[in-house]
Amino acid sequence: MPSRDGSAGRPAIRPLDQAIHALRPVTTRAVPEPTSLSERAARLLANGPMPAQELMRVVCRMDRVRAESAERIADVLLGSRPEFVQLDDDRWALLVDGRAVLHAAEHERDLSPGET
């Protein structure tokens, strides 16, 4: 049975919803933009791999976090980002030029200008 506005039971689209929909980009981004949390994770992981629990404790500024929860948070925050990788030992690492940064010196060497 149609409602008063003739929408046959469908919720009416509000003007604000239409404006928000119109502002959404038509194309999707293949690579998500960095966030302050992902940037903080990248700075930490530039020193080498870290377990999710330790990493998320620092990145998210939490006093305590269970290992299982930290793994889920890390997966959501870092899992879809191309600059991070989870290693075979379950630690998270930063990727630079397709290689996991295992030590801070590696990352500095890779980023130093003029070296071949």
N, C-alpha and C positions, 0 to 999 in steps of 0.2 A: 504494500500500500504506500503510495507516495506521501512524503511528509509535506509540511506546509510550504516548503520552498521548492517542492516538485522533484526532489533528488532521489525519490524512491528508496529511502532508508540509508543512503550513503551520507557520510558526514560532509557538510558543506566545506569547501576550500575557503579559508580565510584569506583576506588580502595580504596579511603578513606572511603567510605560508607561500603565497604566489610570489611575493617579492624575494623571499629567501631562495625559492626554487630558481628564479630568474638570475640570481647572482651566482649560482653554482657554476663552476666551469663545465663546459661541454665535454672536454677531454679529461681523461684521468692521468695522473702522474704515475710513471713507472717506478720512480724512486721517491720515497717520502722525504720531505724536508726535514733537516735536523731539528731536534727539539733540545731544550736545555738539558733534559735528562740524557738524551743520546750523546750530546756533546760532552757532558760530564763523564759518561761511561767511556767515551773515546779517549779522554784525557787520562783516565785511570788505566785503561788497557794499553796505552802507549808504553807503560812500564812493564808490560807482560801480562799473560793470562791470569784470570782470577776466577775462583768459584762463584757461582751465582749468588750464594748467600752473602758472602763478603761484599761482592760488587753491588748488589741491590741495597744492602745496608747503607753503604756510602752514597750511592747515586740517589736513592730515594730518601736519604737522611732519616732512616728508621733505627731506633735503638735496638729493636729485636725483630727478627723475621724468621719464620720456620723455613727450613731448607726447601720443602715442597712448594711453599708459597713463593719463595725467591725464584725458584726455577720457572714457575708460571709467569711471574712478573718479567723476568729476563727474557723469556720467550716472546712475550707480547711486545716488550719494548725494543728488543734487539733482533729477534728472529727473522723479521722480514727486511731488515736493512742490509744492504750489500757490504757495508764496511765492517760487519761483525760476523764471527763464526764461532760455533760451539765445537770444541775439540773433542777427540775420542774419549778423553778423561773427564768430560762434562764441564771443563772450565771454558769461559768465554774469552775470546781474543779479538784484537783489532786486526783487520786485513789492510795491508798496504801493498799495492801493486800485486794483488792476488796471493800474497803470502801472509801467514799469521805472524804477528809480532810476538816473539817469544822473550825478548829482552829489550830493555830501554835503549841500549846502544844500537841495536838493529834499526829501530824506528828512527833514531837521530841520524844514522848513516844514510838511510833511505831518503830522508828529507833534506839533507845538507846540500846546498846549491853547488854546482860546478863539479861534482864527483860523477864519474862514469862507472 
